[in-house]
Amino acid sequence: MKWKAPERASTLLLKHAEKMPKWLSRHTWRSRPAFKSMLRSRTFFYPGAHFDEHTVRQFAAAHAAHCFVFADYGCYHADMTFETVRENMPYLQDYELVNHRVVDADQLRPEGRKEQTEMHHQAAEGCATKVIHWMVLSLRKDGQGEDKPQRLCFVFMNWEGHDACDFLYHQGDSKAPYAVLISIQFDLDQSQCGRPEWLIATGRANERGCYISDNCDRIWPGFVRVSIPEVAGMNSFLRALYRSEQDVEHYFEAPFSIIQQELENPKRDTRVFFERYPVIQQDIVKRWDGNVQLHQLWARHLRSKYWLWRRSSFLHAQLESTPVTAQALLELWVERVGWRKATRMSCPAFLRAHPAIVAAASGP
C-alpha cells in the first residue's frame, strides 16, 4: 500500500457510507428499544459527550453511521426530552421524534449481560440515578439537509463513560463500536470496547503546530492518523480521525522482526514505511538505547543503502551518536565520495569534515 496524504475527515468518511439498518427503517412509535439490533449495527460511542454534535455531523452527514451512543454522568436526566436535545444540537433541527423511551439498565441489558458496578471515577459516585434514553429520529419531509440520513438512533446514557463502555461492549458476545471518541481527559482503554474501525482522537498543537495525540499512540497501538486535524468540539481542541492499520498492528506484535523485514525488502515503494507511521518512528527511538540488536541491524543496512539515511530522519541523532551506526555511515560515504566526489555535499553533515571523507573527495 502506497502512502497517501491525510484528507479532511468529512471527505474520507464519504467513502465508507452504509445503508440504513433495516430494523431502524421499520421502527415505529410502538416499537420497543431495539438494543440488540443497535449493538449489531455500526455505533459511534462518545464518553463524556454532553451534547457535542461534531461527531454526528461528521458520521451522519457521510452516512457512515446511523447509531450514536452518548454517555455522560449528571447530564441526561430522566425528564430530558427530544426538544432539549434538539436545542443543544442544531444538526437535528430537521428531524422529528419517532420513538422516545426512558429505561433502566435491566430493561435494556440483553440476556446474560452483567452490569459493571465498579465506578472508575470518584466523581461519578455522586451522579444522578443511571438513566438511559432511547430515541429514534426521522428526517422531516421539509428537512433542508439533502445529505442527512432519513433516520438516526440515539442512546443517551446518564452514566460515567467507562461504566457505559463496559456495559455495552466489554462482553464476550459484544460487537466493538464502529467508532469511538477518545479525549485528552478521558483515557478509554482499547481492552474495554474491542477494536473499533475508527477513532476520533483529540489533541493540542505543539510549538511547531504539529498534531499531538499521546493518548491515542500510547494506549491504542495500531491506529494511524488518516485525516487532517481540525479544531472542533466543546473545548475547541484539535481532532483527527485515526484508523486501524494492519502494518502498525503487526509491528507492535513483533517490532524487531518487522523492522528487519522492511529494511530487507528490495521493493522501492517500501522505503517510505518508516515515514508513513510516526507512531512506529517514536517506538523505534524509544527502544533504541536499550536494544543493541537494533544498532547492529541498522548498521548492516546503512553500509549498502545510501537512501536509508534520508528515510530515517527521525533517527538521525541516534545514528550519529551510536558508534556502530556512525562507523557504517562513514564506510558507506567514503566509498560513495571516492566513486563520485560531488556526493560529499549530500553526505551527513557530521561526516563532511571527517579526514576519511576529505581524503576520498581529494583523491584521484
C-alpha positions as CSV (number, residue, x, y, z in Angstrom):
1,M,0.0,0.0,0.0
2,K,1.4,3.4,-1.0
3,W,1.4,6.2,1.4
4,K,-1.4,8.8,1.0
5,A,-1.6,12.3,2.4
6,P,-4.3,12.8,5.0
7,E,-7.7,14.0,3.8
8,R,-10.4,16.0,5.5
9,A,-12.4,13.7,7.8
10,S,-15.7,14.6,6.1
11,T,-14.3,13.7,2.6
12,L,-12.7,10.4,3.9
13,L,-15.9,9.2,5.6
14,L,-17.9,9.6,2.4
15,K,-16.1,6.6,1.1
16,H,-17.5,4.5,4.0
17,A,-21.2,5.2,3.7
18,E,-23.6,2.4,4.8
19,K,-27.3,1.7,4.1
20,M,-29.7,2.5,6.9
21,P,-30.1,-0.6,9.0
22,K,-33.4,-2.4,8.2
23,W,-34.5,-2.5,11.9
24,L,-34.2,1.3,12.1
25,S,-36.3,1.9,9.0
26,R,-39.0,-0.3,10.4
27,H,-39.0,1.2,13.9
28,T,-42.3,2.9,15.0
29,W,-43.5,4.8,18.0
30,R,-44.9,1.5,19.3
31,S,-41.6,-0.4,19.0
32,R,-39.6,-1.4,22.0
33,P,-36.0,-0.2,22.1
34,A,-34.1,-2.5,19.7
35,F,-31.0,-2.6,21.9
36,K,-29.6,-5.9,20.5
37,S,-30.1,-4.7,16.9
38,M,-28.5,-1.4,17.6
39,L,-25.4,-3.2,19.0
40,R,-25.1,-5.3,15.9
41,S,-25.1,-2.1,13.8
42,R,-22.5,0.5,13.4
43,T,-22.4,2.5,16.6
44,F,-20.4,5.6,17.5
45,F,-19.5,5.7,21.2
46,Y,-18.8,9.0,22.8
47,P,-17.9,9.1,26.5
48,G,-18.2,12.4,28.2
49,A,-20.2,13.7,25.3
50,H,-22.6,16.2,26.8
51,F,-24.4,17.5,23.6
52,D,-21.3,17.8,21.4
53,E,-22.8,17.2,17.9
54,H,-19.5,17.4,15.9
55,T,-19.2,13.6,15.6
56,V,-22.8,13.4,14.5
57,R,-22.2,16.0,11.8
58,Q,-19.2,14.1,10.5
59,F,-20.5,10.5,10.6
60,A,-24.2,11.1,9.9
61,A,-23.7,13.5,7.1
62,A,-21.4,11.0,5.4
63,H,-23.9,8.2,6.2
64,A,-21.0,6.4,7.8
65,A,-23.1,5.6,10.9
66,H,-26.7,5.9,12.0
67,C,-26.5,5.0,15.7
68,F,-24.9,7.2,18.3
69,V,-24.3,6.4,22.0
70,F,-23.6,9.4,24.2
71,A,-22.5,8.7,27.8
72,D,-22.1,11.4,30.4
73,Y,-22.9,11.3,34.1
74,G,-25.2,14.0,35.5
75,C,-26.1,15.2,32.0
76,Y,-29.2,13.3,30.6
77,H,-31.7,13.4,33.4
78,A,-34.9,11.3,33.5
79,D,-37.1,14.3,32.4
80,M,-35.0,15.1,29.4
81,T,-37.0,15.5,26.2
82,F,-36.2,15.5,22.5
83,E,-36.7,19.3,22.5
84,T,-33.8,19.5,25.0
85,V,-31.6,17.5,22.7
86,R,-32.6,19.5,19.6
87,E,-32.0,22.8,21.3
88,N,-28.4,21.7,22.1
89,M,-27.7,20.0,18.8
90,P,-28.7,22.3,15.9
91,Y,-27.9,19.5,13.4
92,L,-31.1,17.8,14.5
93,Q,-33.4,20.7,13.8
94,D,-34.7,19.0,10.6
95,Y,-35.6,15.8,12.5
96,E,-38.8,14.8,14.3
97,L,-39.2,12.2,17.0
98,V,-40.3,8.7,16.1
99,N,-39.8,7.0,19.5
100,H,-38.5,8.0,22.9
101,R,-38.3,5.6,25.8
102,V,-36.7,6.2,29.2
103,V,-35.4,2.8,30.5
104,D,-33.0,1.5,33.1
105,A,-30.2,-1.0,32.6
106,D,-32.3,-4.0,33.5
107,Q,-34.7,-3.3,30.6
108,L,-32.0,-2.8,28.0
109,R,-29.5,-5.4,29.1
110,P,-29.6,-8.4,26.8
111,E,-30.0,-11.8,28.5
112,G,-26.8,-12.9,30.2
113,R,-25.2,-9.5,30.4
114,K,-23.8,-8.4,33.7
115,E,-23.7,-4.7,34.6
116,Q,-20.4,-3.5,35.8
117,T,-20.9,-2.0,39.2
118,E,-17.4,-0.6,39.9
119,M,-17.1,3.2,39.3
120,H,-13.9,4.3,37.5
121,H,-14.0,7.8,38.8
122,Q,-14.9,9.0,42.2
123,A,-16.7,12.0,40.7
124,A,-19.3,9.5,39.2
125,E,-20.3,8.2,42.7
126,G,-22.4,11.3,43.3
127,C,-24.1,11.4,40.0
128,A,-27.8,11.0,39.5
129,T,-29.5,7.7,39.1
130,K,-28.4,5.8,36.0
131,V,-30.9,6.6,33.2
132,I,-30.9,5.6,29.6
133,H,-32.8,7.5,26.9
134,W,-33.6,5.7,23.7
135,M,-34.5,8.0,20.8
136,V,-35.2,7.3,17.1
137,L,-35.5,10.3,14.8
138,S,-36.8,10.7,11.3
139,L,-35.9,13.5,8.8
140,R,-39.0,15.7,8.2
141,K,-40.3,15.9,4.7
142,D,-39.5,19.6,4.7
143,G,-36.0,19.0,6.0
144,Q,-33.3,21.1,4.4
145,G,-30.3,18.8,4.5
146,E,-30.1,16.6,1.4
147,D,-27.0,14.9,2.9
148,K,-28.7,13.9,6.1
149,P,-29.8,10.3,6.8
150,Q,-33.5,9.6,6.8
151,R,-33.3,8.1,10.3
152,L,-30.9,8.3,13.3
153,C,-30.8,6.4,16.5
154,F,-29.5,7.9,19.8
155,V,-28.9,6.3,23.1
156,F,-28.2,8.9,25.8
157,M,-26.7,7.2,28.9
158,N,-26.6,9.2,32.2
159,W,-23.6,7.1,33.2
160,E,-19.9,7.5,33.7
161,G,-18.2,6.8,30.4
162,H,-16.1,3.8,31.4
163,D,-19.0,2.1,33.0
164,A,-21.2,2.7,29.9
165,C,-18.4,1.2,27.8
166,D,-18.1,-1.9,30.0
167,F,-21.9,-2.4,30.0
168,L,-22.3,-2.1,26.2
169,Y,-19.1,-3.5,24.7
170,H,-17.0,-5.3,27.2
171,Q,-18.8,-8.6,26.9
172,G,-17.8,-11.8,25.2
173,D,-20.6,-11.6,22.6
174,S,-20.4,-7.9,22.0
175,K,-19.5,-6.2,18.7
176,A,-17.0,-3.4,19.0
177,P,-18.3,0.1,18.3
178,Y,-17.7,1.3,14.8
179,A,-16.1,4.4,16.1
180,V,-15.0,5.9,19.4
181,L,-14.0,9.4,20.5
182,I,-11.1,9.5,23.0
183,S,-10.2,12.8,24.5
184,I,-7.2,14.2,26.4
185,Q,-9.1,14.0,29.7
186,F,-10.7,10.5,29.0
187,D,-8.2,7.7,28.5
188,L,-10.5,4.9,27.3
189,D,-8.5,1.7,27.1
190,Q,-8.7,-0.5,24.0
191,S,-9.4,-3.5,26.1
192,Q,-12.7,-2.1,27.3
193,C,-14.5,-2.0,24.0
194,G,-12.6,-4.1,21.5
195,R,-11.1,-2.7,18.3
196,P,-13.2,-0.1,16.5
197,E,-12.6,0.8,12.9
198,W,-12.2,4.5,13.7
199,L,-11.1,6.7,16.5
200,I,-11.6,10.4,16.8
201,A,-8.6,11.5,18.9
202,T,-8.3,14.9,20.4
203,G,-5.0,16.7,20.9
204,R,-3.2,20.1,21.0
205,A,-0.7,21.7,18.7
206,N,2.9,21.9,19.9
207,E,5.2,24.9,19.2
208,R,5.6,23.8,15.5
209,G,1.8,23.5,15.0
210,C,2.0,19.7,14.8
211,Y,-0.7,17.4,16.0
212,I,-0.2,15.7,19.3
213,S,-2.3,12.7,20.5
214,D,-0.3,10.8,23.0
215,N,-3.5,9.4,24.4
216,C,-4.1,7.6,21.1
217,D,-0.5,6.5,20.3
218,R,0.1,5.3,23.9
219,I,-2.9,3.1,24.5
220,W,-4.2,2.4,21.0
221,P,-1.2,1.0,19.1
222,G,-2.0,0.1,15.5
223,F,-4.1,3.2,14.8
224,V,-2.7,5.8,12.4
225,R,-3.9,9.3,11.7
226,V,-5.7,9.5,8.4
227,S,-7.3,12.9,8.4
228,I,-6.2,16.5,8.6
229,P,-6.6,17.8,12.2
230,E,-9.4,20.3,12.7
231,V,-10.5,22.4,15.6
232,A,-13.8,21.2,16.8
233,G,-15.9,20.2,19.7
234,M,-16.9,21.8,23.0
235,N,-13.3,22.6,24.1
236,S,-12.1,23.6,20.6
237,F,-9.2,21.1,20.7
238,L,-7.7,19.6,17.5
239,R,-9.5,16.5,16.3
240,A,-8.5,13.9,13.8
241,L,-9.6,10.5,12.5
242,Y,-7.4,7.5,13.2
243,R,-7.9,4.2,11.6
244,S,-6.7,0.7,12.4
245,E,-3.6,-0.1,10.2
246,Q,-2.6,-3.8,9.9
247,D,1.1,-2.8,9.3
248,V,1.2,-1.0,12.6
249,E,-0.7,-3.7,14.5
250,H,1.8,-6.3,13.2
251,Y,4.7,-4.0,14.1
252,F,3.7,-3.9,17.8
253,E,3.3,-7.7,17.8
254,A,6.9,-8.2,16.8
255,P,8.8,-4.9,16.4
256,F,12.3,-6.2,15.6
257,S,11.0,-8.7,13.0
258,I,9.0,-6.0,11.2
259,I,11.9,-3.6,11.2
260,Q,14.2,-6.3,9.8
261,Q,11.6,-7.2,7.2
262,E,11.2,-3.7,6.0
263,L,15.0,-3.0,5.8
264,E,15.5,-6.1,3.8
265,N,12.6,-5.6,1.4
266,P,14.0,-4.8,-2.0
267,K,10.9,-3.0,-3.4
268,R,11.5,0.7,-3.7
269,D,8.0,1.7,-2.5
270,T,8.6,0.1,0.8
271,R,11.2,2.7,1.6
272,V,8.5,5.0,2.8
273,F,7.4,2.6,5.5
274,F,9.2,4.5,8.3
275,E,8.0,7.9,7.0
276,R,4.4,6.7,6.8
277,Y,3.9,5.8,10.5
278,P,5.0,8.4,13.1
279,V,3.9,6.0,15.9
280,I,6.5,3.4,14.7
281,Q,9.2,6.1,14.5
282,Q,8.5,7.1,18.1
283,D,8.7,3.5,19.2
284,I,12.0,2.8,17.4
285,V,13.5,5.9,19.1
286,K,12.2,4.8,22.4
287,R,13.7,1.3,22.0
288,W,17.0,2.4,20.6
289,D,19.2,2.9,23.7
290,G,18.2,-0.4,25.2
291,N,18.4,-2.6,22.1
292,V,21.9,-3.3,20.7
293,Q,20.3,-5.6,18.1
294,L,18.7,-2.5,16.5
295,H,22.1,-0.8,16.3
296,Q,23.7,-3.8,14.5
297,L,20.7,-4.3,12.2
298,W,20.6,-0.6,11.1
299,A,24.4,-0.6,10.7
300,R,24.3,-3.6,8.4
301,H,21.9,-1.9,6.0
302,L,23.4,1.6,6.3
303,R,26.6,0.2,4.8
304,S,24.9,-0.6,1.5
305,K,21.7,1.6,1.3
306,Y,22.5,5.3,0.9
307,W,18.8,6.2,0.8
308,L,18.2,4.7,4.3
309,W,19.8,7.8,5.9
310,R,17.4,10.1,4.1
311,R,14.4,7.9,5.1
312,S,15.5,7.8,8.7
313,S,15.5,11.5,9.6
314,F,13.6,10.7,12.8
315,L,16.6,8.6,13.9
316,H,19.5,10.8,12.9
317,A,20.5,11.8,16.4
318,Q,20.7,8.2,17.4
319,L,22.5,7.0,14.3
320,E,25.1,9.8,14.7
321,S,25.8,9.1,18.3
322,T,25.9,5.2,18.2
323,P,29.4,4.1,17.3
324,V,28.4,1.1,15.2
325,T,26.0,3.0,13.0
326,A,28.2,6.1,12.8
327,Q,31.0,3.8,11.5
328,A,28.7,2.2,9.0
329,L,27.7,5.6,7.6
330,L,31.4,6.6,7.4
331,E,32.2,3.4,5.4
332,L,29.3,4.0,3.1
333,W,30.1,7.6,2.3
334,V,33.8,7.1,1.9
335,E,33.0,4.6,-0.8
336,R,30.4,6.9,-2.5
337,V,32.6,10.0,-2.3
338,G,35.6,8.1,-3.6
339,W,33.5,7.0,-6.6
340,R,31.9,10.4,-7.2
341,K,33.4,13.4,-5.5
342,A,30.3,15.7,-5.7
343,T,28.4,13.4,-3.4
344,R,30.4,14.7,-0.4
345,M,27.9,17.6,-0.2
346,S,25.0,15.3,0.2
347,C,26.6,13.1,2.9
348,P,25.6,13.6,6.6
349,A,26.8,16.9,7.9
350,F,28.6,15.3,10.8
351,L,30.8,13.4,8.4
352,R,31.8,16.0,5.8
353,A,34.8,17.2,7.7
354,H,35.9,13.7,8.7
355,P,39.5,13.0,7.4
356,A,38.5,9.9,5.6
357,I,35.8,11.8,3.7
358,V,38.1,14.7,2.9
359,A,40.7,12.3,1.6
360,A,38.2,10.4,-0.5
361,A,37.0,13.7,-2.0
362,S,40.5,14.9,-2.9
363,G,41.8,11.6,-4.2
364,P,42.3,10.7,-7.9
